[in-house]
Amino acid sequence: MDKNHYLNVGFKFVGYMYKSETVKKKHKVAVEWLETFDPTEKMGVYIICSDDKVLKIGESQNLRHRFSCYESHSGQTNKMVRENMEKNHMYPLLFLECPSYVVGFGGVEVPSGINYRILEKNLIKQYIAENEELPIWNKGIQ
């Protein structure tokens, strides 16, 4: 499974992540979102690619916040991703937003929709079934 597979099943290209000495952030990592895409409070599953290859499948309740963690926060996953990024390489970001809505049930309103965590787990299972291994940046953090 490559980047095109995910684009064909509904993921959208939403921006790039890169590492450069010119970036004025602690870890020299930056994210550039497409002008037409606002990642604020977007809930769903993201994929980090290198050219056509899938490097990481992840989930987020707030996509902007999740990628700000890659840019500047400590933590095992954030550190591992930053350490494996090549300088001056643009990593395409794909995203599939999970719809969320409120429904009436049992006389009250309750949140409903697609669970982004379950979607991520199933996408990883599917990836392993097809490739017989995890995406390279998912290894060691599962």
GIGI-V948205 format. One record per helix or strand. SS is the DSSP state (h for helix, s for strand). FROM is the first residue (numbers start at 1). TO is the last residue. If there is no record, write none. Layout:
SS:FROM:TO / SS:FROM:TO
This chain:
s:2:2 / h:3:8 / s:12:19 / s:29:33 / s:44:50 / s:53:60 / h:63:72 / h:76:84 / s:87:87 / s:91:97 / s:100:105 / s:108:113 / h:116:131
